[in-house]
């Protein structure tokens, strides 16, 4: 009742809930219910790749993004913009940010890049 209308829209959510029909993997991908389709025998390996891709990410930025996006549909634009500015200020003061700037100026690889190098190999 809460998540589905926000993912697929109210009309499609009603249709899916009232019909109780099964949704094939390809349709689930098209509707935005899943990020990607992975063969069952590759599922655990793919989950590991995704998890490893966040190893270099800023823990603070990651947690703030998750929190703000989770609250975004219940907030107005002004509140979200103010919170985003506050979050950016918090992140700007972290050792992670200082290291990211140092790496950029020294032309070193970024600590976090999507997709991760592991994901682009396979």
C-alpha positions, -999 to +999 in steps of 0.1 A: +000+000+000+029+024+007+058+014-015+042+000-047+023+032-057+055+052-052+074+028-075+050+021-103+024+048-099-011+047-085-029+034-115-005+005-121-004-003-084-042-006-083-041-029-113-014-051-098-030-053-064-066-058-076-056-085-102-031-103-080-015-114-112+021-127-113+047-103-128+074-118-150+110-108-144+112-086-176+080-067-167+093-062-131+124-047-146+105-025-169+082-013-140+111-005-118+103-033-093+138-048-097+172-032-106+183-060-129+176-096-138+203-121-127+204-158-133+197-177-101+231-194-101+248-159-103+226-142-077+250-145-047+280-135-067+262-104-081+250-094-046+287-096-035+297-074-064+272-048-055+282-048-019+319-045-027+312-016-050+303+005-019+335-003+000+351+030-009+319+051-005+316+077+022+297+061+051+282+094+061+271+104+026+256+069+021+236+070+053+224+105+047+213+097+011+193+066+024+177+087+051+167+116+029+154+096+000+134+075+024+118+107+038+115+125+005+080+117-005+067+129+029+086+163+026+082+194+006+108+209-017+119+237+008+124+212+036+144+188+013+166+216-001+174+228+034+182+193+046+203+186+015+224+218+022+228+207+058+239+172+047+264+186+022+279+208+049+282+179+072+300+158+045+323+187+036+338+186+070+347+149+071+382+133+066+366+114+037+360+147+018+396+159+026+410+127+012+388+128-019+400+164-026+436+154-020+433+124-044+416+146-071+444+172-069+471+145-070+453+129-100+448+097-081+418+074-086+387+083-067+379+062-035+344+055-048+333+050-084+302+034-098+304+008-111+333-005-092+363-018-111+353-054-102+319-049-118+333-037-151+356-067-155+329-093-158 
